[in-house]
Amino acid sequence: MKRRRFLEAVGHAAVGMSALPGLSLLSCARSEPSAGMKNWTWVHGGRDGNPDDWHRRFAQVRQAGIRGVLVSGGDVEVLADVAHAEGLEFHRWLWVLNRSGDRWVKQHHPEWYTVSRNGESSLEKPPYVGYYQWVCPTRQPVREYLKGIVEEIAGHPAVDGVHLDYIRHADVILPVGLWPKYDLVQDREYPEFDFCYCDVCRETFRRQTGEDPMALLDPPGDLAWREFRWDSVTGLVRVLADAVHAHGKRITAAVFPTPTLARKLVRQAWEQWPLDAFFPMLYHGFYNEDLAWVGRATGEGVAALPPAIPLYSGLYLPSLPPEELARAVSIARLAGAAGVSLFEMGGLTEQHLARFREVSAGQ
């Protein structure tokens, strides 16, 4: 991939998981290992700030007990150097299948974008919000294109790892807590939110099963069709994982809260992915749940993964005053999390940092 196109593609990841309100997650020789929990924070690196500002911010989170940053946007060289100087791992956080900001793909390959059961392209009629424009993981050229992006990131000597986001289909069903925001009742899988029915998906499924998914009597209820889409995303993840591991780097992903919910809402079978760690986004308010749910969801994820693969519970700061943040951290740890990841660094107040420091020191 040409350097200009790569930088263009990566630059559009800067807005990260918070862009849709309520949605959206190898050891490093430079960073000392943590004796207890290993904690992270997502960081929007595209914000204004000189190196001195970043030193101050990264020093604050390091002193509070965070050991790694997942950074979108900004200058890789500057931000990675600052992170390492402050004793933090630096992982590059990028959008994968949501290519709403990818001008090159839009101009040269509009056919790559997913198609709903209504026959409408997510490029031309995105569901929910205007930037919900997704490319299809079944297409081999899409896999090669995305592989090129992560290969160049993983090959950068300042990058310790690659963190995948939006590595899924668009939400066929939103978290229940978001239905009022979008004036929706999603009691079943409606056609305008059900992806992908592009020509390549239909033909590939037809070759495998002898059936056209558009001709199924009940596409949402067809197990083979559901599995096809889970496997399509998983196939892409395997390609990306191989590419990153070839550079001796770690690859992780922000995923939906539990394997059960992820399969149902966004076509993710993430417990099957060959990654080095998982960051489920346990944003309890999105699901009208209390803090105890963070523990239940953490436990389900931990149980689904091999024992050697860490799970870091993703916590949503706007829903967590400082005292509740401390409780959530303790709940996640007791449920088996290797640590937590906070969304996102810009939302950490002095009070959050103080309570996080206290609870981290006690783990």
DRENDO-1510 file (C-alpha; in Angstrom, 1 decimal, always signed):
<recs>
REC; n; res; u; v; w
REC; 1; MET; +0.0; +0.0; +0.0 .
REC; 2; LYS; +1.3; +3.4; -0.8 .
REC; 3; ARG; +2.5; +5.5; +2.2 .
REC; 4; ARG; +0.1; +8.4; +1.4 .
REC; 5; ARG; -2.9; +6.1; +1.3 .
REC; 6; PHE; -1.9; +4.3; +4.5 .
REC; 7; LEU; -1.6; +7.5; +6.5 .
REC; 8; GLU; -4.9; +8.7; +5.1 .
REC; 9; ALA; -6.6; +5.5; +6.2 .
REC; 10; VAL; -5.1; +5.4; +9.7 .
REC; 11; GLY; -5.7; +9.1; +10.3 .
REC; 12; HIS; -9.5; +8.6; +10.1 .
REC; 13; ALA; -9.5; +6.3; +13.1 .
REC; 14; ALA; -8.9; +9.2; +15.5 .
REC; 15; VAL; -12.5; +9.6; +16.7 .
REC; 16; GLY; -12.6; +6.1; +18.1 .
REC; 17; MET; -15.3; +4.1; +19.9 .
REC; 18; SER; -17.1; +7.1; +21.4 .
REC; 19; ALA; -18.1; +8.6; +18.0 .
REC; 20; LEU; -21.6; +7.2; +18.1 .
REC; 21; PRO; -23.0; +8.4; +21.4 .
REC; 22; GLY; -23.5; +5.3; +23.5 .
REC; 23; LEU; -21.6; +2.9; +21.2 .
REC; 24; SER; -19.0; +2.4; +20.0 .
REC; 25; LEU; -12.2; -2.1; +22.7 .
REC; 26; LEU; +4.5; -10.5; +23.2 .
REC; 27; SER; +5.7; -8.5; +26.1 .
REC; 28; CYS; +7.1; -5.1; +25.6 .
REC; 29; ALA; +10.8; -4.9; +26.6 .
REC; 30; ARG; +10.4; -1.1; +27.3 .
REC; 31; SER; +7.7; -1.4; +30.0 .
REC; 32; GLU; +8.1; -3.0; +33.4 .
REC; 33; PRO; +5.7; -5.8; +34.2 .
REC; 34; SER; +2.9; -5.2; +36.7 .
REC; 35; ALA; +2.9; -7.4; +39.8 .
REC; 36; GLY; -0.9; -7.3; +39.9 .
REC; 37; MET; -3.5; -6.0; +37.5 .
REC; 38; LYS; -2.3; -4.6; +34.2 .
REC; 39; ASN; -4.5; -1.6; +33.4 .
REC; 40; TRP; -5.0; +0.4; +30.2 .
REC; 41; THR; -6.7; +3.4; +28.8 .
REC; 42; TRP; -7.9; +4.3; +25.3 .
REC; 43; VAL; -6.5; +7.6; +24.1 .
REC; 44; HIS; -7.7; +9.9; +21.4 .
REC; 45; GLY; -4.2; +11.0; +20.3 .
REC; 46; GLY; -5.4; +13.4; +17.6 .
REC; 47; ARG; -6.3; +16.1; +20.1 .
REC; 48; ASP; -4.2; +19.2; +20.5 .
REC; 49; GLY; -1.2; +19.0; +22.8 .
REC; 50; ASN; +2.5; +19.5; +22.6 .
REC; 51; PRO; +4.9; +16.8; +23.9 .
REC; 52; ASP; +5.1; +18.4; +27.3 .
REC; 53; ASP; +1.3; +18.1; +27.6 .
REC; 54; TRP; +1.4; +14.4; +26.7 .
REC; 55; HIS; +4.2; +13.8; +29.1 .
REC; 56; ARG; +2.1; +15.3; +31.9 .
REC; 57; ARG; -1.0; +13.3; +30.9 .
REC; 58; PHE; +0.8; +10.0; +30.4 .
REC; 59; ALA; +2.7; +10.5; +33.7 .
REC; 60; GLN; -0.6; +11.0; +35.5 .
REC; 61; VAL; -2.1; +7.8; +34.3 .
REC; 62; ARG; +1.1; +5.8; +34.9 .
REC; 63; GLN; +1.2; +7.0; +38.5 .
REC; 64; ALA; -2.4; +6.0; +38.9 .
REC; 65; GLY; -1.7; +2.4; +37.9 .
REC; 66; ILE; -2.1; +2.3; +34.1 .
REC; 67; ARG; +0.6; +0.4; +32.2 .
REC; 68; GLY; -0.5; +0.7; +28.6 .
REC; 69; VAL; -2.2; +3.2; +26.2 .
REC; 70; LEU; -4.3; +2.3; +23.1 .
REC; 71; VAL; -3.9; +5.4; +21.0 .
REC; 72; SER; -5.8; +6.5; +17.9 .
REC; 73; GLY; -4.7; +9.4; +15.7 .
REC; 74; GLY; -1.9; +11.8; +16.3 .
REC; 75; ASP; +1.8; +11.5; +15.5 .
REC; 76; VAL; +3.0; +8.0; +16.1 .
REC; 77; GLU; +6.6; +9.0; +16.6 .
REC; 78; VAL; +5.8; +11.7; +19.2 .
REC; 79; LEU; +3.2; +9.8; +21.1 .
REC; 80; ALA; +5.1; +6.5; +21.2 .
REC; 81; ASP; +8.2; +8.2; +22.4 .
REC; 82; VAL; +6.4; +10.0; +25.2 .
REC; 83; ALA; +4.5; +6.9; +26.2 .
REC; 84; HIS; +7.8; +4.9; +26.4 .
REC; 85; ALA; +9.5; +7.7; +28.3 .
REC; 86; GLU; +6.7; +7.5; +30.9 .
REC; 87; GLY; +7.0; +3.7; +31.2 .
REC; 88; LEU; +3.9; +2.9; +29.2 .
REC; 89; GLU; +3.3; +0.4; +26.4 .
REC; 90; PHE; +2.1; +2.0; +23.2 .
REC; 91; HIS; -0.5; +0.2; +21.0 .
REC; 92; ARG; -2.0; +1.7; +17.9 .
REC; 93; TRP; -5.8; +1.7; +18.0 .
REC; 94; LEU; -7.5; +1.7; +14.7 .
REC; 95; TRP; -10.9; +1.2; +13.1 .
REC; 96; VAL; -11.0; -1.9; +10.8 .
REC; 97; LEU; -14.3; -2.6; +9.0 .
REC; 98; ASN; -15.9; +0.7; +9.6 .
REC; 99; ARG; -14.3; +2.7; +6.7 .
REC; 100; SER; -16.4; +5.8; +6.9 .
REC; 101; GLY; -13.3; +8.1; +6.7 .
REC; 102; ASP; -11.4; +6.1; +4.0 .
REC; 103; ARG; -11.6; +8.4; +1.0 .
REC; 104; TRP; -9.5; +6.0; -1.1 .
REC; 105; VAL; -11.8; +3.1; -0.7 .
REC; 106; LYS; -14.9; +5.3; -1.3 .
REC; 107; GLN; -13.4; +6.6; -4.5 .
REC; 108; HIS; -12.0; +3.4; -5.9 .
REC; 109; HIS; -14.0; +0.6; -4.4 .
REC; 110; PRO; -17.5; +1.6; -3.4 .
REC; 111; GLU; -18.6; -2.0; -4.1 .
REC; 112; TRP; -16.6; -3.1; -1.0 .
REC; 113; TYR; -19.2; -1.7; +1.3 .
REC; 114; THR; -21.7; -4.0; +3.0 .
REC; 115; VAL; -25.3; -4.4; +1.8 .
REC; 116; SER; -28.4; -4.7; +4.0 .
REC; 117; ARG; -31.2; -7.3; +3.6 .
REC; 118; ASN; -33.1; -4.4; +2.0 .
REC; 119; GLY; -30.4; -4.3; -0.7 .
REC; 120; GLU; -29.0; -1.0; +0.3 .
REC; 121; SER; -25.3; -0.2; +0.6 .
REC; 122; SER; -24.0; +1.1; +3.9 .
REC; 123; LEU; -22.0; +3.6; +1.9 .
REC; 124; GLU; -25.1; +5.1; +0.4 .
REC; 125; LYS; -27.5; +4.5; +3.2 .
REC; 126; PRO; -25.7; +3.9; +6.5 .
REC; 127; PRO; -27.8; +2.6; +9.4 .
REC; 128; TYR; -28.3; +4.7; +12.5 .
REC; 129; VAL; -25.7; +7.5; +11.8 .
REC; 130; GLY; -23.9; +8.8; +8.8 .
REC; 131; TYR; -20.5; +7.3; +9.6 .
REC; 132; TYR; -21.8; +3.8; +9.8 .
REC; 133; GLN; -20.2; +2.8; +6.5 .
REC; 134; TRP; -18.7; -0.7; +6.6 .
REC; 135; VAL; -16.7; -2.8; +4.2 .
REC; 136; CYS; -17.3; -6.5; +3.8 .
REC; 137; PRO; -14.9; -9.0; +5.5 .
REC; 138; THR; -15.8; -11.8; +3.1 .
REC; 139; ARG; -14.1; -10.0; +0.1 .
REC; 140; GLN; -10.5; -11.1; -0.4 .
REC; 141; PRO; -9.4; -7.6; -1.7 .
REC; 142; VAL; -10.8; -6.1; +1.5 .
REC; 143; ARG; -8.8; -8.5; +3.6 .
REC; 144; GLU; -5.6; -7.8; +1.6 .
REC; 145; TYR; -6.2; -4.0; +1.9 .
REC; 146; LEU; -6.7; -4.2; +5.7 .
REC; 147; LYS; -3.8; -6.5; +6.0 .
REC; 148; GLY; -1.6; -3.9; +4.3 .
REC; 149; ILE; -2.7; -1.3; +6.8 .
REC; 150; VAL; -2.0; -3.4; +9.9 .
REC; 151; GLU; +1.3; -4.7; +8.5 .
REC; 152; GLU; +2.6; -1.1; +8.1 .
REC; 153; ILE; +1.5; -0.3; +11.7 .
REC; 154; ALA; +3.0; -3.4; +13.1 .
REC; 155; GLY; +6.2; -2.8; +11.2 .
REC; 156; HIS; +6.8; +0.6; +12.9 .
REC; 157; PRO; +9.6; +0.2; +15.4 .
REC; 158; ALA; +7.9; +2.5; +17.9 .
REC; 159; VAL; +4.6; +0.5; +18.0 .
REC; 160; ASP; +4.4; -2.2; +20.7 .
REC; 161; GLY; +1.0; -3.6; +19.4 .
REC; 162; VAL; -2.0; -3.2; +17.2 .
REC; 163; HIS; -5.5; -2.7; +18.8 .
REC; 164; LEU; -8.5; -3.5; +16.5 .
REC; 165; ASP; -11.8; -1.7; +16.8 .
REC; 166; TYR; -15.0; -2.0; +14.8 .
REC; 167; ILE; -13.9; -5.5; +13.8 .
REC; 168; ARG; -17.5; -6.6; +13.3 .
REC; 169; HIS; -20.6; -5.9; +11.3 .
REC; 170; ALA; -22.9; -3.0; +12.0 .
REC; 171; ASP; -25.2; -3.6; +15.0 .
REC; 172; VAL; -28.1; -5.6; +13.8 .
REC; 173; ILE; -29.6; -4.8; +17.2 .
REC; 174; LEU; -28.4; -1.9; +19.4 .
REC; 175; PRO; -27.8; -2.3; +23.1 .
REC; 176; VAL; -31.2; -1.9; +24.7 .
REC; 177; GLY; -30.2; +1.2; +26.6 .
REC; 178; LEU; -29.7; +3.1; +23.3 .
REC; 179; TRP; -33.1; +2.3; +21.8 .
REC; 180; PRO; -34.7; +5.5; +23.1 .
REC; 181; LYS; -31.9; +7.7; +21.9 .
REC; 182; TYR; -32.5; +6.5; +18.3 .
REC; 183; ASP; -36.3; +6.2; +18.7 .
REC; 184; LEU; -36.1; +2.4; +18.0 .
REC; 185; VAL; -37.6; -0.8; +19.3 .
REC; 186; GLN; -35.5; -3.6; +18.0 .
REC; 187; ASP; -37.5; -6.7; +19.1 .
REC; 188; ARG; -36.1; -8.6; +16.1 .
REC; 189; GLU; -33.6; -8.3; +13.3 .
REC; 190; TYR; -35.0; -5.7; +10.9 .
REC; 191; PRO; -33.8; -5.8; +7.3 .
REC; 192; GLU; -32.3; -2.3; +7.2 .
REC; 193; PHE; -29.9; -3.2; +10.0 .
REC; 194; ASP; -29.1; -6.7; +8.8 .
REC; 195; PHE; -25.7; -7.0; +7.0 .
REC; 196; CYS; -24.1; -8.3; +4.7 .
REC; 197; TYR; -26.0; -9.4; +1.6 .
REC; 198; CYS; -23.6; -8.2; -1.0 .
REC; 199; ASP; -23.0; -10.3; -4.2 .
REC; 200; VAL; -19.8; -11.8; -2.8 .
REC; 201; CYS; -21.4; -12.9; +0.5 .
REC; 202; ARG; -24.4; -14.3; -1.4 .
REC; 203; GLU; -22.4; -16.2; -3.9 .
REC; 204; THR; -19.9; -17.6; -1.3 .
REC; 205; PHE; -22.7; -18.8; +0.9 .
REC; 206; ARG; -24.5; -20.3; -2.1 .
REC; 207; ARG; -21.3; -22.3; -3.0 .
REC; 208; GLN; -21.0; -23.6; +0.5 .
REC; 209; THR; -24.7; -24.4; +1.2 .
REC; 210; GLY; -26.5; -24.4; -2.2 .
REC; 211; GLU; -28.8; -21.6; -0.9 .
REC; 212; ASP; -29.1; -17.9; -1.5 .
REC; 213; PRO; -29.4; -16.0; +1.8 .
REC; 214; MET; -31.8; -13.6; +0.2 .
REC; 215; ALA; -34.1; -16.6; -0.6 .
REC; 216; LEU; -34.1; -18.1; +2.9 .
REC; 217; LEU; -37.5; -18.2; +4.5 .
REC; 218; ASP; -36.1; -16.7; +7.8 .
REC; 219; PRO; -32.6; -15.3; +7.2 .
REC; 220; PRO; -32.1; -14.1; +10.9 .
REC; 221; GLY; -33.1; -17.6; +12.2 .
REC; 222; ASP; -30.9; -19.6; +9.8 .
REC; 223; LEU; -28.0; -21.0; +11.8 .
REC; 224; ALA; -25.8; -21.6; +8.8 .
REC; 225; TRP; -26.2; -18.0; +7.6 .
REC; 226; ARG; -25.4; -16.7; +11.1 .
REC; 227; GLU; -22.3; -18.9; +11.3 .
REC; 228; PHE; -21.2; -17.7; +7.8 .
REC; 229; ARG; -21.0; -14.1; +9.0 .
REC; 230; TRP; -19.3; -15.0; +12.3 .
REC; 231; ASP; -16.8; -17.0; +10.3 .
REC; 232; SER; -16.3; -14.2; +7.8 .
REC; 233; VAL; -15.2; -11.8; +10.5 .
REC; 234; THR; -13.1; -14.4; +12.2 .
REC; 235; GLY; -11.4; -15.2; +8.9 .
REC; 236; LEU; -10.3; -11.6; +8.5 .
REC; 237; VAL; -9.1; -11.5; +12.1 .
REC; 238; ARG; -6.9; -14.5; +11.4 .
REC; 239; VAL; -5.3; -12.7; +8.4 .
REC; 240; LEU; -4.6; -9.6; +10.5 .
REC; 241; ALA; -3.3; -11.6; +13.5 .
REC; 242; ASP; -0.8; -13.5; +11.3 .
REC; 243; ALA; +0.4; -10.2; +9.8 .
REC; 244; VAL; +1.0; -8.6; +13.2 .
REC; 245; HIS; +2.6; -11.7; +14.7 .
REC; 246; ALA; +5.0; -11.9; +11.8 .
REC; 247; HIS; +6.5; -8.6; +13.1 .
REC; 248; GLY; +6.7; -10.0; +16.7 .
REC; 249; LYS; +4.1; -7.6; +17.9 .
REC; 250; ARG; +0.9; -8.2; +20.0 .
REC; 251; ILE; -2.6; -7.8; +18.5 .
REC; 252; THR; -5.7; -7.2; +20.6 .
REC; 253; ALA; -9.2; -6.0; +20.0 .
REC; 254; ALA; -12.1; -4.0; +21.6 .
REC; 255; VAL; -15.1; -6.4; +21.4 .
REC; 256; PHE; -18.7; -6.4; +22.5 .
REC; 257; PRO; -19.4; -7.4; +26.1 .
REC; 258; THR; -19.7; -11.2; +26.1 .
REC; 259; PRO; -19.4; -13.9; +23.4 .
REC; 260; THR; -23.2; -14.4; +23.6 .
REC; 261; LEU; -24.1; -10.7; +23.1 .
REC; 262; ALA; -21.4; -10.2; +20.5 .
REC; 263; ARG; -22.7; -13.0; +18.3 .
REC; 264; LYS; -26.2; -11.7; +18.6 .
REC; 265; LEU; -25.7; -8.0; +18.2 .
REC; 266; VAL; -22.7; -7.5; +15.9 .
REC; 267; ARG; -21.8; -10.9; +14.3 .
REC; 268; GLN; -18.6; -11.3; +16.5 .
REC; 269; ALA; -17.5; -14.8; +17.6 .
REC; 270; TRP; -14.5; -13.2; +19.4 .
REC; 271; GLU; -13.7; -16.1; +21.7 .
REC; 272; GLN; -12.5; -17.9; +18.5 .
REC; 273; TRP; -10.0; -15.2; +17.5 .
REC; 274; PRO; -6.2; -15.9; +17.7 .
REC; 275; LEU; -5.4; -12.6; +19.6 .
REC; 276; ASP; -3.1; -11.9; +22.5 .
REC; 277; ALA; -5.7; -10.2; +24.7 .
REC; 278; PHE; -9.3; -9.0; +24.6 .
REC; 279; PHE; -10.9; -5.8; +25.7 .
REC; 280; PRO; -14.7; -6.3; +26.0 .
REC; 281; MET; -16.6; -3.0; +26.3 .
REC; 282; LEU; -18.5; -3.6; +29.5 .
REC; 283; TYR; -20.5; -0.3; +29.3 .
REC; 284; HIS; -23.2; -1.4; +31.7 .
REC; 285; GLY; -25.4; +1.7; +31.2 .
REC; 286; PHE; -25.9; +0.8; +27.5 .
REC; 287; TYR; -27.6; -2.4; +28.6 .
REC; 288; ASN; -29.6; -0.9; +31.5 .
REC; 289; GLU; -27.5; -3.0; +33.9 .
REC; 290; ASP; -25.9; -2.3; +37.3 .
REC; 291; LEU; -22.2; -2.8; +38.3 .
REC; 292; ALA; -22.7; -6.4; +39.2 .
REC; 293; TRP; -23.3; -7.1; +35.5 .
REC; 294; VAL; -19.6; -6.0; +34.9 .
REC; 295; GLY; -18.6; -9.0; +37.0 .
REC; 296; ARG; -21.0; -11.4; +35.3 .
REC; 297; ALA; -19.9; -10.3; +31.8 .
REC; 298; THR; -16.2; -10.4; +32.8 .
REC; 299; GLY; -16.7; -13.9; +34.1 .
REC; 300; GLU; -18.4; -15.1; +30.9 .
REC; 301; GLY; -15.6; -13.8; +28.8 .
REC; 302; VAL; -12.8; -15.2; +30.9 .
REC; 303; ALA; -14.5; -18.6; +30.9 .
REC; 304; ALA; -14.7; -18.6; +27.1 .
REC; 305; LEU; -11.0; -17.9; +26.5 .
REC; 306; PRO; -7.9; -20.1; +27.0 .
REC; 307; PRO; -6.4; -19.6; +30.4 .
REC; 308; ALA; -3.3; -17.9; +29.1 .
REC; 309; ILE; -5.2; -15.2; +27.2 .
REC; 310; PRO; -5.9; -12.1; +29.3 .
REC; 311; LEU; -9.2; -10.2; +29.3 .
REC; 312; TYR; -9.2; -6.5; +30.3 .
REC; 313; SER; -12.6; -5.3; +31.3 .
REC; 314; GLY; -13.5; -2.1; +29.4 .
REC; 315; LEU; -15.1; +0.5; +31.6 .
REC; 316; TYR; -17.0; +3.6; +30.4 .
REC; 317; LEU; -16.1; +6.7; +32.5 .
REC; 318; PRO; -19.1; +8.8; +31.7 .
REC; 319; SER; -21.2; +6.2; +33.6 .
REC; 320; LEU; -18.8; +5.9; +36.5 .
REC; 321; PRO; -18.3; +8.5; +39.1 .
REC; 322; PRO; -15.0; +8.0; +41.0 .
REC; 323; GLU; -16.4; +5.8; +43.7 .
REC; 324; GLU; -18.3; +3.6; +41.3 .
REC; 325; LEU; -15.1; +3.4; +39.1 .
REC; 326; ALA; -13.3; +1.9; +42.1 .
REC; 327; ARG; -16.1; -0.6; +42.7 .
REC; 328; ALA; -16.2; -1.6; +39.0 .
REC; 329; VAL; -12.4; -2.2; +39.0 .
REC; 330; SER; -12.7; -4.5; +42.1 .
REC; 331; ILE; -15.7; -6.3; +40.6 .
REC; 332; ALA; -13.8; -7.0; +37.4 .
REC; 333; ARG; -10.8; -8.2; +39.2 .
REC; 334; LEU; -12.7; -10.6; +41.4 .
REC; 335; ALA; -14.4; -12.0; +38.3 .
REC; 336; GLY; -11.1; -12.9; +36.7 .
REC; 337; ALA; -10.0; -9.9; +34.6 .
REC; 338; ALA; -6.3; -9.4; +34.2 .
REC; 339; GLY; -7.0; -5.7; +34.5 .
REC; 340; VAL; -9.3; -3.0; +33.1 .
REC; 341; SER; -9.2; -0.5; +30.3 .
REC; 342; LEU; -10.8; +3.0; +30.7 .
REC; 343; PHE; -12.7; +4.8; +28.0 .
REC; 344; GLU; -11.1; +7.2; +27.7 .
REC; 345; MET; -8.1; +9.1; +29.0 .
REC; 346; GLY; -9.7; +12.5; +28.4 .
REC; 347; GLY; -12.5; +11.6; +30.8 .
REC; 348; LEU; -10.2; +10.9; +33.8 .
REC; 349; THR; -10.7; +13.6; +36.4 .
REC; 350; GLU; -8.3; +14.1; +39.3 .
REC; 351; GLN; -10.9; +12.4; +41.5 .
REC; 352; HIS; -11.0; +9.4; +39.1 .
REC; 353; LEU; -7.2; +9.2; +39.1 .
REC; 354; ALA; -7.0; +9.3; +42.9 .
REC; 355; ARG; -9.6; +6.5; +43.4 .
REC; 356; PHE; -8.1; +4.5; +40.6 .
REC; 357; ARG; -4.7; +4.8; +42.2 .
REC; 358; GLU; -6.0; +3.6; +45.5 .
REC; 359; VAL; -7.9; +0.6; +44.1 .
REC; 360; SER; -5.0; -0.4; +41.8 .
REC; 361; ALA; -2.5; -0.3; +44.6 .
REC; 362; GLY; -4.7; -2.7; +46.6 .
REC; 363; GLN; -4.8; -5.3; +43.8 .
</recs>
